[in-house]
């Protein structure tokens, strides 16, 4: 996976977890901060820290990137000790540059807040090329419902620190962060996509429990 060659106009499953399986979100503000990092670091030019970026916005107004975005988000899920993305690189080395900025920026924030040092994430992120449309559709449901998969496997595990793009896909929130047309364009309506996701959820739960076809995509 480390030697994967990313190509523009292709899609990739990107995921990682906390070092030693530790939590990467300790409270709801950490989740908000990570989401902010996903947005502000997704640009070719340098912004410094999120704090510096926010100060510039307050002083000079909205600071649109001088250059374009590095990646498109297709879907995401943040869980208490790991995350999943589906990304489309928009420029050469877009995923590498974005993930480096994201990991560095959030780790610096986390370490300062919680008075710790060292790596927060377990090595480099993992990446898998999504090489078929069927795989993309299935994986979009897997990522959007990832928190449900973990909840289903352990009824006592129900974190308030989980968030995904599922409600964005189903039209339950108006805010649009993800590029959804590659997936939703294959369904008659967001409602039909929601039905599709719920129909394959039992299958995903079963495969997870049996540690078969989805084992290579999972973070325990």
C-alpha positions in Angstrom: 0.0 0.0 0.0 2.9 2.3 0.6 3.9 2.1 -3.0 0.5 2.9 -4.5 0.7 5.4 -7.4 -2.2 7.9 -7.2 -3.7 9.2 -10.4 -6.0 12.1 -10.9 -9.6 11.3 -11.9 -9.4 8.1 -9.8 -10.8 7.3 -6.4 -9.1 6.0 -3.3 -10.0 4.7 0.1 -7.8 6.4 2.7 -7.9 5.5 6.3 -5.9 5.5 9.5 -6.2 5.2 13.3 -4.6 6.5 16.5 -1.2 5.1 17.5 -1.6 2.1 19.7 -5.4 2.2 18.9 -5.7 5.4 21.1 -8.5 7.9 20.6 -7.9 10.7 18.3 -11.0 12.6 19.4 -11.5 13.3 23.1 -14.4 15.7 22.9 -16.7 17.2 20.4 -14.5 20.2 19.8 -11.7 17.9 18.6 -14.2 16.5 15.9 -15.0 20.1 14.9 -11.3 20.9 14.7 -10.6 17.9 12.5 -13.4 18.8 10.2 -12.0 22.3 10.0 -8.6 20.9 9.1 -10.1 18.8 6.4 -11.4 22.0 4.8 -8.6 24.5 5.3 -5.6 22.2 4.5 -7.2 21.1 1.2 -5.3 23.7 -0.9 -2.1 23.8 -2.8 -0.8 27.0 -1.2 0.4 27.1 2.4 -1.9 28.6 5.1 0.3 28.0 8.2 -1.8 26.8 11.1 -5.6 26.7 11.4 -5.2 29.5 14.0 -3.2 31.7 11.6 -5.7 31.0 8.8 -8.6 32.0 11.1 -6.8 35.3 12.1 -6.3 36.1 8.4 -9.9 35.5 7.6 -11.0 37.8 10.5 -8.6 40.5 9.4 -8.9 40.4 5.6 -12.1 38.5 5.1 -12.5 35.1 3.4 -9.2 33.9 2.2 -9.8 31.9 -1.0 -6.9 29.7 -2.0 -4.5 31.3 -4.4 -4.4 27.8 -6.0 -6.9 25.1 -6.3 -7.9 22.2 -4.0 -5.7 19.2 -3.7 -8.5 16.6 -3.4 -12.2 16.1 -3.7 -13.9 14.4 -0.8 -16.4 11.8 -2.0 -17.3 10.5 1.5 -15.9 10.5 5.0 -16.5 9.1 8.5 -14.8 10.1 11.7 -14.9 7.7 14.6 -13.4 8.1 18.0 -10.1 6.3 17.2 -10.0 6.2 13.4 -11.2 7.8 10.2 -12.2 6.8 6.6 -12.1 9.0 3.5 -12.9 8.4 -0.1 -10.8 10.9 -2.0 -10.2 12.0 -5.6 -6.8 13.6 -6.2 -7.1 16.8 -8.3 -3.4 17.4 -8.8 -0.3 15.3 -8.9 0.6 14.2 -5.4 -2.7 15.8 -4.2 -3.5 13.0 -1.7 0.1 12.9 -0.3 0.2 16.6 0.2 -3.2 16.9 1.7 -2.8 14.0 4.1 0.6 15.3 5.2 -0.9 18.8 6.0 -3.9 17.2 7.7 -1.9 14.8 9.9 0.7 17.4 10.9 -1.8 20.2 11.5 -4.2 18.1 13.6 -1.4 16.4 15.6 0.2 19.7 16.5 -3.2 21.0 17.8 -3.9 17.7 19.7 -0.5 17.5 21.3 -0.6 21.1 22.4 -4.1 20.7 23.8 -3.4 17.5 25.7 0.2 18.2 26.7 1.7 15.2 24.8 4.4 14.6 22.3 5.0 12.3 19.4 2.9 10.7 16.7 -0.8 10.7 17.0 -1.6 8.4 14.1 -0.4 4.9 13.5 2.2 5.5 10.9 1.4 6.6 7.4 -2.3 6.4 6.3 -3.4 3.4 4.3 -4.6 3.7 0.7 -6.5 1.4 -1.6 -7.4 2.1 -5.2 -11.1 1.9 -5.9 -10.9 0.1 -9.2 -14.6 -0.4 -10.2 -17.9 1.4 -10.0 -19.5 -1.4 -8.0 -16.7 -1.1 -5.5 -17.1 2.7 -5.3 -20.9 2.3 -4.6 -20.3 -0.3 -1.9 -17.5 1.5 -0.3 -19.5 4.8 -0.2 -22.1 3.0 1.9 -19.3 1.4 4.0 -17.7 4.7 4.8 -21.0 6.6 5.3 -22.3 4.0 7.7 -19.0 3.0 9.3 -20.1 4.3 12.7 -23.2 2.1 12.4 -21.0 -0.9 11.6 -19.0 -0.5 14.9 -22.2 0.3 16.8 -23.8 -2.9 15.5 -20.8 -5.0 16.4 -20.7 -3.7 20.0 -24.0 -2.5 21.3 -22.3 -0.9 24.3 -20.0 1.1 22.0 -21.9 4.2 20.9 -19.7 7.2 20.6 -21.0 10.8 20.4 -17.7 11.6 18.7 -18.6 10.0 15.4 -19.7 11.9 12.3 -20.0 11.0 8.6 -21.2 12.4 5.3 -24.3 10.1 5.4 -26.8 12.9 6.1 -25.3 15.0 3.4 -26.0 12.1 1.0 -29.5 11.6 2.1 -30.4 15.3 2.0 -31.0 15.6 5.7 -28.5 18.5 5.9 -28.2 21.2 3.2 -24.5 21.8 3.7 -22.4 20.3 0.9 -18.8 19.3 1.7 -18.5 16.2 -0.5 -18.6 15.8 -4.3 -21.5 13.4 -4.3 -22.6 13.3 -7.9 -20.4 10.4 -8.9 -22.4 8.2 -6.4 -25.8 9.9 -6.2 -26.0 10.3 -9.9 -26.6 6.6 -10.1 -29.7 6.7 -8.0 -33.1 8.3 -8.8 -33.0 10.2 -5.5 -31.2 10.5 -2.2 -34.0 8.4 -0.7 -33.1 5.5 -3.1 -29.4 5.8 -2.0 -30.5 5.6 1.6 -32.4 2.5 0.9 -29.4 1.0 -0.9 -27.2 1.7 2.1 -29.6 0.1 4.6 -30.1 -2.9 2.4 -26.4 -3.7 2.3 -25.7 -2.8 5.9 -26.5 -6.3 7.2 -24.2 -7.8 4.6 -21.4 -5.5 5.8 -22.0 -6.4 9.4 -21.9 -10.1 8.6 -18.7 -9.7 6.6 -17.0 -7.8 9.4 -17.9 -10.4 11.9 -16.7 -13.2 9.8 -13.5 -11.2 8.9 -13.8 -12.2 5.2 -14.0 -9.9 2.2 -13.9 -6.6 4.1 -11.1 -7.5 6.5 -8.4 -5.6 4.5 -10.5 -2.4 4.6 -11.2 -2.5 8.3 -9.5 -0.8 11.3 -10.0 -2.9 14.4 
